[in-house]
Amino acid sequence: MAAQTKVAVIYYSATGITYQMAQAVCEAAGDAGAEVRLRKVRELAPDEAIRSNSGWQAHHLETQDVPEAMIDDLAWADVVILGAPTRYGMIAAQLKQFIDTTGPLWAQGALANKVYSAFTSTATSHGGQETTLTSLFNVFYHWGGVVVTPGYTDTSQFIAGNPYGPSHTSNNGEIAPDAVALGACALTARRAVQLGAALKAGLGS
């Protein structure tokens, strides 16, 4: 019997929008038969900044029991799916800081030959969603990974409109991810698990 595909979903979220997308990714990956770890990256903002925003503070408390990501989670996984909101068309600093700690694994070649994908959210329409996702893909290329996107592999993607990955516009945190965004999360997770399992089986043969 083949071993379960192991999926690490690692995210950053301030007010909870990207967290909801991460949960949808986890649920779909689990339904596809994977063993899933949900991990948040460490918050870098000072406590006073978090307390100054009620939504940020509420989400910080809501997710205080979600384990923080460690680079060992990357070593463990066959599939890694990263998520973060956009900051000026790039990923949030909190996720970037975590990525910058992965040098030892990269130097050992331990990040190569895994499946990678990503998701994002923005406060305003467009807002750098595609550039944020493709900037994450640049990291995956350096790691020697296999990048999986939703593409237009399902008719729902012609509504979602982003072939690079799941994305959502929150109107400054006021609009939760809708069925279209959550459907793109699920589609991406299923594809990543399927292709991760195939890659794992091929490398093991």
Secondary structure, 3 states (H helix, E strand, C coil): CCCCCEEEEEECCCCCHHHHHHHHHHHHHHHCCCEEEEEECCCCCCHHHHHCCHHHHHHHHHCCCCCECCHHHHHHCCEEEEEEEEECCEECHHHHHHHCCCHHHHHCCCCCCCEEEEEEEECCCCCCHHHHHHHHHHHHHHHCCEECCCCCCCCCHHHHCCCCCCEEECCCCCCCCCHHHHHHHHHHHHHHHHHHHHHHHHHHC
